Amino acid sequence: MTIIIAENQTVGDIELKDMGISVPGSGLLDLTSLFTVNEIQDSADLVTEITNDNILIDDGGGTLTKTQSLSIVDTLALKDPSTDVDAIHDNVNGEIVAVTLKVTPVNADVLLIEDSAAADAKKRITVGSLPTGGGGEANTASNVNVGGQGIFKQKTGVDLEFRGINAGSSKISVALDAVNNEIDIDVNEGNVDHDALTNFVANEHIDWTAASAGTVHTDNYIEGGNGTDGTAIHDDTAGEISAVAVKAAPVAADKLLIEDSAAADAKKSITMGAIDHDALTNFVANEHIDWTSAGTGTVHTDNYIEGGDGTDTTAIHDDTSGEIVAVALKATPVSADVLLIEDSAATNAKKRITVGSLPTGGGGEANTASNVNVGGQGVFKQKTGIDLEFRGINAGSSKISVALDAGNNEIDIDVNEANVDHDALTNFVANEHIDWTAASAGTVHTSNYIEGGDGTDGTAIHDDTSGEIAAVALKATPVSADVLLIEDSAATNAKKRITVGSLPGGGGGAVWTRITETTAARSAADGEFILVNVATCVITLPAPTDNVRVAVKVISSTVTDVQVRTSGAGILIDGTDYSSVGLDLKKQYEQISVISDGTNWWIY
């Protein structure tokens, strides 16, 4: 093996620009693994010679000389590469073209590769072990969305693996619509918990079915007190309209009942003759013509199809089977043969192409795709010819929206709340939904239940009213037996009473947490009283926060060095920065207590 080393005996770096390297001042640079002998000999910035099986490197300016910087070393004979006419080099053109051609390779033939999985070590492989048998397009797939989750997982061999779409809970349904090649995503309203919805308030839901005094039961408000108007048409009762007498032949003067959207949906009547066909939603005048007549200027087929019989017998139609099969077959197409296409890049204008211009010359990688999901519905349907067919994602109902975000390459799926039927939700109870805003007798309006009838309890303490506590009589000196009102965080914030004497610390003073430290370092926390029982230890104070307190006391009889440090440069203890070298405690029973003002620490 030839070892090539460039030695720089000068102080400054030497730049070998065309080789893209620099030989450091007073240093060595091993070129063995970086360049071949040919590459060194071909360098415009170097002068090289092979003498006595050694390679001498000299830069173009003479900086590297035999007495200053020398590329040395070879214990084995070095063959002049200019005489190796049988080698294949990575910088010499035309060498592979000169090798004898094998016209038809077979699977057992051997190729030389550099293995990217083994630091580009040279290895041999067979033609038959190549993906798709030695040819074809190396397809990839990727998720180009900005947000959300991508459906492509990975490529295994030649298989593009896609994730499936799964319902995260029973509130969502994922169904395969095989006919339309769609995956329908919908909301299962029966599995949506009405009582778990945002802004659900339990006190707004009551059972109003009982007819006892003071409730909002219909017996108290509907005529006759029986809760039913037998002649009314209701929006929640089936069969009422079908029971009305039928008029078999309506006329223009007949009237319809409407709710006028221009008048706050007030009920009004209109005549059938007043309904304007041309004013209907989505009416387009140009779509309404009389095409039954074959007169001049109409779209009747007699005017446009050859012969006037409505059929072009020599045309190829997109809705007629068997027309292409009837054309004469060319058994062996050649590259110059012409195909008819619709150009997707030119608004599907019809153009011709040659067989030879097809991607990969009419061949390519035999790709597959698969759904690798465990649950839900897969997006991949099948492969037809060379086309990988994927199902679309469709809204199973108007409760779901499926929109293309072309800018982010995403398919956005969302719930249309306006189309979710509140009354169809799980745990919906009709009797819990009433209009309690009116103050008439028997409703739950505050005027009927709050003292004074004005909707305000003048002696209550409210969580949204300022100044109520300040208005209460002041007790200047509380005692332990005095009672306080709290909300208990351990009992779902239920209101409870406690005495002043039961407060931590008996109703006043600081509460400390004792810590015995026996290791070499500790990050202190607010309220810790740290007893250091080790010879050396670094106590780091927390970040300064107003009123945070820490105490440190040495109890070890073998103490040598206990340091109290701040958490960062510029944070002071009594005006001194102790962030790198701490405040020393070197005697048994020595103590320091500090309190923060939010910026620094102070000894007290």
C-alpha positions as CSV (number, residue, x, y, z in Angstrom):
1,M,0.0,0.0,0.0
2,T,1.3,3.5,-0.9
3,I,1.1,6.0,2.0
4,I,1.0,9.6,0.9
5,I,1.7,12.2,3.5
6,A,2.2,16.0,2.9
7,E,4.4,17.6,5.6
8,N,4.4,21.4,6.0
9,Q,7.5,22.6,7.8
10,T,6.5,26.3,7.5
11,V,4.5,28.3,10.1
12,G,1.6,29.3,7.8
13,D,-1.1,27.1,6.2
14,I,-0.4,26.1,2.6
15,E,-3.6,26.2,0.3
16,L,-3.8,23.5,-2.4
17,K,-6.9,25.2,-4.0
18,D,-7.6,22.9,-6.9
19,M,-7.6,19.9,-4.5
20,G,-9.8,21.8,-2.0
21,I,-7.5,21.1,0.9
22,S,-5.1,23.0,3.2
23,V,-1.9,21.7,4.7
24,P,-1.7,23.2,8.3
25,G,1.4,25.1,9.4
26,S,4.0,22.9,11.0
27,G,1.7,19.9,10.5
28,L,1.2,16.7,8.5
29,L,-1.8,15.8,6.3
30,D,-2.4,12.2,5.3
31,L,-3.5,12.2,1.6
32,T,-3.8,8.4,1.4
33,S,-7.5,8.2,1.8
34,L,-8.3,11.5,0.2
35,F,-6.7,11.3,-3.3
36,T,-5.4,8.7,-5.8
37,V,-1.9,9.0,-7.2
38,N,-3.5,10.1,-10.5
39,E,-5.3,12.9,-8.8
40,I,-2.1,14.1,-7.2
41,Q,-0.2,14.0,-10.4
42,D,-3.0,15.8,-12.3
43,S,-3.2,18.7,-9.8
44,A,-2.3,22.1,-11.2
45,D,-1.2,23.3,-7.8
46,L,1.3,20.5,-7.2
47,V,4.4,19.2,-8.9
48,T,4.9,15.5,-8.2
49,E,7.5,13.0,-9.2
50,I,8.0,9.3,-8.4
51,T,11.5,8.6,-7.3
52,N,12.7,5.3,-5.8
53,D,9.1,4.4,-5.1
54,N,8.5,7.5,-3.0
55,I,6.1,10.3,-4.0
56,L,7.5,13.8,-3.7
57,I,4.9,16.7,-3.6
58,D,5.8,20.2,-4.3
59,D,3.3,23.1,-4.7
60,G,3.5,25.3,-7.8
61,G,5.1,28.1,-5.9
62,G,7.9,25.9,-4.6
63,T,6.7,26.2,-1.0
64,L,7.0,22.5,-0.4
65,T,10.6,21.5,-1.1
66,K,12.8,18.6,-0.2
67,T,14.3,20.7,2.6
68,Q,11.1,22.3,3.9
69,S,7.9,20.3,3.1
70,L,8.0,16.8,1.8
71,S,5.5,14.1,0.9
72,I,7.2,11.0,2.1
73,V,6.7,7.5,2.6
74,D,6.4,4.3,0.8
75,T,7.8,1.0,2.0
76,L,6.4,-0.9,-1.0
77,A,7.0,-0.5,-4.7
78,L,4.8,2.0,-6.3
79,K,3.8,1.4,-9.9
80,D,3.6,4.5,-12.1
81,P,-0.2,4.9,-12.7
82,S,0.4,6.2,-16.2
83,T,1.4,2.6,-17.2
84,D,-1.8,0.9,-15.7
85,V,-3.8,0.7,-19.0
86,D,-6.2,-1.9,-17.7
87,A,-7.5,0.1,-14.7
88,I,-10.9,1.9,-14.6
89,H,-10.4,5.4,-13.1
90,D,-13.1,7.7,-11.7
91,N,-11.5,10.7,-13.5
92,V,-10.7,9.3,-17.0
93,N,-13.4,9.4,-19.7
94,G,-14.0,6.6,-22.2
95,E,-12.6,3.7,-20.3
96,I,-15.9,1.8,-19.8
97,V,-17.0,2.4,-23.4
98,A,-13.8,0.6,-24.5
99,V,-14.7,-2.6,-22.6
100,T,-16.3,-5.4,-24.6
101,L,-20.1,-5.0,-24.7
102,K,-22.4,-7.8,-23.5
103,V,-25.7,-7.2,-25.4
104,T,-28.0,-9.3,-23.2
105,P,-27.1,-9.4,-19.5
106,V,-28.5,-12.2,-17.4
107,N,-29.4,-12.4,-13.8
108,A,-26.2,-14.2,-12.8
109,D,-23.9,-11.4,-14.3
110,V,-21.9,-9.5,-11.7
111,L,-21.8,-5.7,-11.1
112,L,-19.3,-3.7,-9.0
113,I,-20.9,-1.3,-6.6
114,E,-19.9,0.9,-3.6
115,D,-22.1,-0.1,-0.7
116,S,-23.7,3.1,0.8
117,A,-24.6,1.1,3.9
118,A,-21.0,0.0,4.6
119,A,-19.0,3.3,4.2
120,D,-19.0,2.9,0.4
121,A,-16.9,-0.3,0.5
122,K,-16.6,-1.9,-2.9
123,K,-18.8,-5.0,-3.2
124,R,-20.2,-7.1,-6.1
125,I,-23.9,-7.8,-6.7
126,T,-25.8,-9.8,-9.4
127,V,-28.0,-8.2,-12.1
128,G,-30.9,-10.3,-10.8
129,S,-30.7,-8.8,-7.3
130,L,-31.3,-5.3,-8.6
131,P,-34.8,-3.8,-7.8
132,T,-37.3,-4.9,-10.5
133,G,-34.6,-7.1,-12.0
134,G,-32.1,-4.5,-13.1
135,G,-34.1,-1.6,-14.5
136,G,-36.9,0.7,-14.0
137,E,-37.8,3.9,-12.2
138,A,-36.9,4.1,-8.5
139,N,-40.1,5.6,-7.1
140,T,-40.4,7.3,-3.8
141,A,-43.3,8.9,-2.0
142,S,-43.4,11.6,0.6
143,N,-45.8,13.6,2.8
144,V,-45.7,17.3,1.7
145,N,-48.4,18.6,4.1
146,V,-47.5,21.4,6.5
147,G,-49.9,20.3,9.4
148,G,-51.8,17.2,10.3
149,Q,-50.5,13.6,9.8
150,G,-49.1,12.2,6.5
151,I,-50.6,9.0,5.0
152,F,-47.2,7.8,3.6
153,K,-45.2,5.6,6.0
154,Q,-42.2,4.2,4.2
155,K,-40.9,2.2,1.2
156,T,-40.1,-1.4,1.8
157,G,-38.3,-2.9,-1.2
158,V,-40.4,-1.7,-4.1
159,D,-43.6,-1.4,-2.0
160,L,-44.8,2.0,-1.1
161,E,-46.6,1.6,2.3
162,F,-49.4,3.9,3.3
163,R,-51.0,4.4,6.7
164,G,-54.7,3.7,7.0
165,I,-57.3,6.2,8.3
166,N,-58.8,5.1,11.7
167,A,-61.5,6.4,14.0
168,G,-59.8,7.7,17.1
169,S,-62.9,6.9,19.1
170,S,-66.5,5.8,18.6
171,K,-67.5,9.5,18.1
172,I,-66.0,9.3,14.5
173,S,-66.9,6.7,11.9
174,V,-64.5,5.7,9.0
175,A,-66.3,3.7,6.2
176,L,-65.1,2.4,2.9
177,D,-67.2,3.5,-0.1
178,A,-65.8,1.1,-2.6
179,V,-68.0,2.1,-5.4
180,N,-66.8,5.7,-5.4
181,N,-63.3,4.9,-4.2
182,E,-63.8,7.0,-1.1
183,I,-63.1,6.8,2.6
184,D,-66.1,8.4,4.3
185,I,-65.4,10.1,7.6
186,D,-68.4,11.2,9.7
187,V,-69.5,12.0,13.3
188,N,-71.5,9.4,15.2
189,E,-73.8,11.8,17.0
190,G,-75.1,9.0,19.2
191,N,-71.6,8.6,20.6
192,V,-71.0,12.3,21.3
193,D,-71.7,13.0,25.0
194,H,-74.0,16.1,25.2
195,D,-72.9,16.7,28.9
196,A,-69.2,16.7,27.9
197,L,-69.6,19.5,25.3
198,T,-67.8,22.8,25.7
199,N,-70.0,25.4,27.3
200,F,-72.4,22.8,28.7
201,V,-73.9,24.1,31.9
202,A,-75.8,21.6,34.1
203,N,-78.0,24.3,35.7
204,E,-79.4,25.2,32.3
205,H,-80.9,21.7,31.9
206,I,-83.9,20.9,33.9
207,D,-86.8,18.4,33.7
208,W,-89.9,20.5,32.9
209,T,-92.3,17.6,32.3
210,A,-93.9,17.8,35.8
211,A,-97.0,20.0,36.0
212,S,-96.6,21.0,39.6
213,A,-97.0,24.7,40.6
214,G,-94.1,26.9,39.6
215,T,-92.7,24.7,36.8
216,V,-92.6,25.5,33.1
217,H,-94.7,22.5,32.2
218,T,-97.0,23.1,29.2
219,D,-100.2,22.5,31.4
220,N,-99.4,25.9,33.0
221,Y,-99.2,27.8,29.8
222,I,-101.0,26.1,26.8
223,E,-104.7,26.9,26.4
224,G,-107.0,24.6,28.4
225,G,-104.1,23.5,30.6
226,N,-103.8,20.2,28.8
227,G,-100.4,20.9,27.2
228,T,-101.7,20.3,23.6
229,D,-103.2,22.6,21.0
230,G,-105.2,20.1,19.0
231,T,-105.5,22.3,15.9
232,A,-102.0,23.6,15.7
233,I,-99.2,22.5,13.3
234,H,-96.1,21.8,15.3
235,D,-92.5,21.6,14.1
236,D,-91.9,18.5,16.2
237,T,-95.0,16.4,15.6
238,A,-95.3,14.0,12.7
239,G,-98.4,13.3,10.6
240,E,-100.2,16.6,11.2
241,I,-99.9,17.9,7.6
242,S,-100.8,14.5,6.1
243,A,-104.1,14.7,8.1
244,V,-105.2,17.9,6.4
245,A,-107.5,17.6,3.4
246,V,-105.7,17.2,0.1
247,K,-106.2,19.6,-2.9
248,A,-105.4,17.5,-5.9
249,A,-104.9,20.3,-8.4
250,P,-103.4,23.5,-6.9
251,V,-103.9,26.7,-8.8
252,A,-101.9,29.9,-9.0
253,A,-104.2,31.7,-6.5
254,D,-103.7,29.0,-3.8
255,K,-101.7,30.2,-0.8
256,L,-98.6,28.9,1.0
257,L,-97.4,29.7,4.5
258,I,-93.8,30.9,4.7
259,E,-91.4,32.4,7.1
260,D,-90.1,35.7,5.6
261,S,-86.2,35.7,5.8
262,A,-86.2,39.4,5.1
263,A,-88.5,40.1,8.1
264,A,-86.9,38.2,10.9
265,D,-88.6,35.0,9.7
266,A,-92.1,36.4,10.4
267,K,-94.8,34.1,9.1
268,K,-96.6,35.3,5.9
269,S,-98.7,33.9,3.1
270,I,-97.8,33.9,-0.6
271,T,-99.7,32.5,-3.7
272,M,-98.3,29.7,-5.7
273,G,-98.4,31.9,-8.8
274,A,-96.0,34.4,-7.1
275,I,-93.2,31.9,-7.1
276,D,-90.8,33.0,-9.9
277,H,-89.2,30.0,-11.6
278,D,-86.4,32.3,-13.0
279,A,-85.7,33.6,-9.4
280,L,-85.0,30.1,-8.0
281,T,-81.6,29.4,-6.6
282,N,-79.1,28.2,-9.3
283,F,-81.4,29.1,-12.2
284,V,-79.2,29.8,-15.3
285,A,-81.1,31.3,-18.3
286,N,-78.7,29.8,-20.8
287,E,-79.4,26.3,-19.5
288,H,-83.1,26.6,-20.5
289,I,-83.7,26.2,-24.2
290,D,-86.1,24.4,-26.5
291,W,-83.8,21.7,-28.1
292,T,-86.6,19.5,-29.4
293,S,-86.8,21.3,-32.8
294,A,-84.3,20.7,-35.6
295,G,-84.6,24.2,-36.9
296,T,-81.6,26.4,-37.8
297,G,-79.6,27.5,-34.7
298,T,-80.8,24.9,-32.3
299,V,-78.7,22.2,-30.6
300,H,-80.7,19.4,-32.1
301,T,-78.4,16.5,-33.1
302,D,-79.6,16.6,-36.7
303,N,-77.7,19.9,-37.1
304,Y,-74.3,18.8,-35.8
305,I,-73.7,15.0,-36.2
306,E,-72.7,13.9,-39.7
307,G,-75.6,12.6,-41.8
308,G,-78.1,14.2,-39.4
309,D,-78.8,10.8,-37.8
310,G,-77.1,11.7,-34.4
311,T,-74.3,9.1,-34.7
312,D,-70.7,9.6,-36.0
313,T,-69.9,6.0,-37.0
314,T,-66.2,6.6,-37.5
315,A,-65.5,8.5,-34.3
316,I,-64.1,7.1,-31.0
317,H,-66.5,8.0,-28.2
318,D,-65.8,8.1,-24.5
319,D,-69.1,6.4,-23.7
320,T,-69.2,3.6,-26.3
321,S,-67.6,0.2,-25.7
322,G,-65.7,-1.9,-28.3
323,E,-64.6,0.9,-30.6
324,I,-60.8,0.7,-30.0
325,V,-60.9,-3.2,-30.1
326,A,-62.4,-2.9,-33.6
327,V,-59.3,-0.9,-34.9
328,A,-56.6,-2.9,-36.7
329,L,-53.9,-4.2,-34.2
330,K,-50.2,-3.5,-34.5
331,A,-48.6,-6.4,-32.7
332,T,-45.1,-4.8,-32.2
333,P,-45.1,-1.0,-31.6
334,V,-41.9,0.9,-32.3
335,S,-40.6,4.1,-30.8
336,A,-41.7,6.2,-33.8
337,D,-45.3,5.1,-33.5
338,V,-47.7,7.9,-32.5
339,L,-50.2,8.0,-29.6
340,L,-53.0,10.4,-29.0
341,I,-53.1,12.0,-25.5
342,E,-54.8,14.8,-23.6
343,D,-52.1,17.1,-22.3
344,S,-52.7,17.7,-18.5
345,A,-50.3,20.6,-18.6
346,A,-52.3,22.4,-21.4
347,T,-55.9,22.1,-20.1
348,N,-56.1,18.6,-21.5
349,A,-55.7,19.7,-25.2
350,K,-55.4,16.8,-27.5
351,K,-51.8,16.2,-28.7
352,R,-49.7,13.4,-30.2
353,I,-46.6,11.7,-28.7
354,T,-44.3,8.9,-29.8
355,V,-44.0,5.6,-28.0
356,G,-40.3,6.2,-27.6
357,S,-41.0,9.5,-25.6
358,L,-42.9,7.7,-22.9
359,P,-41.2,7.9,-19.4
360,T,-38.4,5.3,-19.1
361,G,-38.9,4.5,-22.8
362,G,-42.2,2.7,-22.2
363,G,-41.0,0.7,-19.1
364,G,-40.2,1.5,-15.5
365,E,-40.3,0.2,-12.0
366,A,-43.0,-2.3,-11.2
367,N,-44.4,-0.4,-8.2
368,T,-46.9,-1.6,-5.8
369,A,-48.7,0.1,-2.9
370,S,-50.4,-1.3,0.2
371,N,-52.3,-0.2,3.2
372,V,-50.3,-1.0,6.4
373,N,-52.9,0.3,8.9
374,V,-54.3,-1.9,11.6
375,G,-57.7,-0.3,11.9
376,G,-59.8,2.0,9.9
377,Q,-60.0,2.1,6.1
378,G,-56.9,2.1,3.7
379,V,-56.5,4.8,1.1
380,F,-55.0,2.5,-1.5
381,K,-57.5,0.5,-3.6
382,Q,-55.7,-1.3,-6.4
383,K,-53.2,-1.1,-9.2
384,T,-54.7,-1.0,-12.7
385,G,-52.0,-1.3,-15.4
386,I,-49.3,1.1,-14.3
387,D,-51.8,3.3,-12.3
388,L,-51.8,3.1,-8.5
389,E,-55.4,3.9,-7.7
390,F,-56.2,5.6,-4.3
391,R,-59.6,6.2,-2.8
392,G,-60.7,9.8,-2.2
393,I,-61.6,11.1,1.3
394,N,-65.3,12.1,1.3
395,A,-67.6,13.6,3.9
396,G,-70.1,11.0,5.0
397,S,-72.6,13.7,5.7
398,S,-72.9,17.5,6.0
399,K,-71.6,17.2,9.5
400,I,-68.1,16.6,8.2
401,S,-66.2,18.9,5.8
402,V,-63.4,17.7,3.6
403,A,-61.4,20.5,1.9
404,L,-58.2,20.6,-0.2
405,D,-55.6,23.0,1.1
406,A,-53.5,23.1,-2.1
407,G,-51.0,25.6,-0.8
408,N,-50.0,23.2,2.0
409,N,-50.7,19.9,0.1
410,E,-53.2,18.9,2.8
411,I,-56.7,17.5,3.0
412,D,-58.4,19.3,5.9
413,I,-61.1,17.3,7.7
414,D,-63.3,19.2,10.2
415,V,-66.7,19.0,11.9
416,N,-69.4,21.4,10.7
417,E,-70.9,22.2,14.1
418,A,-73.9,23.9,12.5
419,N,-74.9,20.6,10.9
420,V,-74.5,18.5,14.1
421,D,-78.0,17.9,15.5
422,H,-77.9,19.0,19.1
423,D,-81.0,16.9,19.8
424,A,-79.4,13.7,18.4
425,L,-76.4,13.8,20.8
426,T,-75.9,11.1,23.3
427,N,-77.4,12.0,26.7
428,F,-79.5,14.8,25.2
429,V,-82.7,15.1,27.3
430,A,-85.4,17.3,25.8
431,N,-86.9,18.0,29.2
432,E,-83.7,19.7,30.3
433,H,-83.9,22.4,27.6
434,I,-86.2,25.4,28.2
435,D,-86.3,29.1,27.6
436,W,-85.8,30.6,31.1
437,T,-85.3,34.2,30.0
438,A,-89.0,35.3,30.5
439,A,-90.0,36.5,33.9
440,S,-93.6,35.3,33.8
441,A,-95.1,33.3,36.6
442,G,-93.9,29.8,36.9
443,T,-90.6,30.2,35.0
444,V,-87.1,29.8,36.5
445,H,-86.2,33.4,35.8
446,T,-84.2,35.0,38.7
447,S,-86.9,37.5,39.4
448,N,-89.1,34.7,40.7
449,Y,-86.5,33.1,43.0
450,I,-83.9,35.8,44.2
451,E,-85.0,37.8,47.2
452,G,-86.7,41.1,46.3
453,G,-87.4,39.8,42.8
454,D,-84.8,42.0,41.2
455,G,-82.4,39.3,40.3
456,T,-79.7,40.5,42.8
457,D,-79.0,39.1,46.2
458,G,-77.8,42.2,48.0
459,T,-76.1,40.4,50.9
460,A,-74.3,37.7,48.9
461,I,-70.5,37.7,48.0
462,H,-70.1,37.2,44.2
463,D,-67.1,36.1,42.3
464,D,-67.6,38.9,39.6
465,T,-68.4,41.9,41.8
466,S,-65.7,44.2,43.2
467,G,-65.8,45.9,46.6
468,E,-68.1,43.4,48.4
469,I,-65.5,42.1,50.9
470,A,-64.1,45.6,51.6
471,A,-67.7,46.7,52.6
472,V,-67.9,44.0,55.4
473,A,-67.1,45.0,59.0
474,L,-63.3,44.7,59.8
475,K,-62.0,42.6,62.7
476,A,-58.7,44.2,63.5
477,T,-57.2,41.3,65.5
478,P,-58.2,37.8,64.3
479,V,-57.9,34.9,66.8
480,S,-57.3,31.2,66.2
481,A,-61.0,30.4,66.7
482,D,-62.2,32.8,63.9
483,V,-63.7,31.0,60.9
484,L,-62.7,31.4,57.2
485,L,-64.5,30.2,54.1
486,I,-62.4,28.2,51.6
487,E,-62.9,26.1,48.5
488,D,-61.2,22.7,49.1
489,S,-58.8,21.9,46.2
490,A,-58.7,18.3,47.4
491,A,-62.5,17.9,47.2
492,T,-63.4,19.4,43.8
493,N,-63.3,22.9,45.3
494,A,-66.3,22.2,47.5
495,K,-66.9,25.2,49.9
496,K,-65.8,24.5,53.5
497,R,-64.9,26.4,56.6
498,I,-61.6,26.4,58.5
499,T,-60.3,28.2,61.6
500,V,-57.5,30.8,61.5
501,G,-55.6,28.6,64.0
502,S,-55.6,25.6,61.6
503,L,-53.8,27.5,58.8
504,P,-50.2,26.3,58.1
505,G,-48.0,27.9,60.7
506,G,-50.9,28.6,63.0
507,G,-52.2,31.4,60.9
508,G,-49.0,33.3,60.3
509,G,-45.3,33.0,59.7
510,A,-43.2,31.1,57.1
511,V,-43.5,27.4,56.5
512,W,-40.1,25.6,55.9
513,T,-39.4,22.2,54.4
514,R,-36.4,20.5,56.1
515,I,-34.0,18.8,53.7
516,T,-30.9,16.8,54.8
517,E,-28.4,16.9,52.0
518,T,-25.6,14.2,51.8
519,T,-24.5,14.5,48.2
520,A,-22.1,16.9,46.5
521,A,-24.7,19.2,44.9
522,R,-28.3,20.3,45.2
523,S,-30.6,22.7,43.3
524,A,-32.6,24.4,46.1
525,A,-36.3,25.2,45.9
526,D,-38.5,27.8,47.6
527,G,-39.0,27.2,51.3
528,E,-36.3,24.6,51.8
529,F,-34.2,24.6,55.0
530,I,-31.2,22.5,53.9
531,L,-29.1,20.7,56.5
532,V,-25.8,19.9,54.8
533,N,-24.3,16.7,56.3
534,V,-21.4,16.2,53.9
535,A,-17.8,17.6,53.8
536,T,-18.1,19.4,50.4
537,C,-21.3,20.5,48.7
538,V,-22.6,23.2,46.2
539,I,-26.1,24.5,46.8
540,T,-27.5,26.4,43.8
541,L,-30.3,28.9,44.5
542,P,-33.4,28.9,42.3
543,A,-34.0,31.7,39.8
544,P,-34.9,34.9,41.6
545,T,-38.7,35.2,42.3
546,D,-40.2,37.7,44.7
547,N,-40.5,36.4,48.3
548,V,-38.8,33.0,47.5
549,R,-36.7,31.9,50.6
550,V,-33.9,29.4,51.1
551,A,-31.9,28.6,54.3
552,V,-28.7,26.5,54.4
553,K,-27.0,25.2,57.6
554,V,-23.9,23.1,57.9
555,I,-24.2,20.2,60.4
556,S,-21.3,18.0,59.2
557,S,-18.4,17.8,61.7
558,T,-16.0,17.1,58.8
559,V,-17.0,20.1,56.6
560,T,-14.3,21.6,54.4
561,D,-16.2,23.6,51.8
562,V,-19.9,24.3,51.4
563,Q,-20.8,26.9,48.7
564,V,-24.0,28.7,48.1
565,R,-24.2,29.8,44.4
566,T,-26.7,31.9,42.4
567,S,-28.4,30.4,39.3
568,G,-26.6,32.7,36.7
569,A,-24.1,35.5,36.1
570,G,-25.2,38.9,37.3
571,I,-27.5,37.5,40.1
572,L,-26.2,38.9,43.4
573,I,-26.2,38.0,47.1
574,D,-26.0,41.2,49.1
575,G,-24.4,42.9,46.1
576,T,-21.8,40.2,45.2
577,D,-21.9,37.9,42.2
578,Y,-21.7,34.3,43.5
579,S,-22.7,32.5,40.3
580,S,-19.3,30.8,39.6
581,V,-17.6,30.9,43.1
582,G,-20.1,30.5,45.8
583,L,-20.5,32.1,49.2
584,D,-18.5,29.8,51.6
585,L,-19.7,28.1,54.7
586,K,-16.7,26.3,56.3
587,K,-17.6,25.7,59.9
588,Q,-20.0,23.3,61.6
589,Y,-23.3,25.0,62.5
590,E,-22.6,28.0,60.2
591,Q,-25.8,29.1,58.5
592,I,-27.2,31.5,55.9
593,S,-30.8,32.5,55.1
594,V,-31.7,34.4,51.9
595,I,-34.8,35.9,50.4
596,S,-35.3,37.1,46.8
597,D,-36.7,40.5,45.6
598,G,-37.4,39.0,42.1
599,T,-33.9,40.1,40.8
600,N,-31.3,39.3,43.4
601,W,-30.9,37.7,46.9
602,W,-30.6,39.2,50.4
603,I,-29.3,37.7,53.6
604,Y,-31.6,38.0,56.6
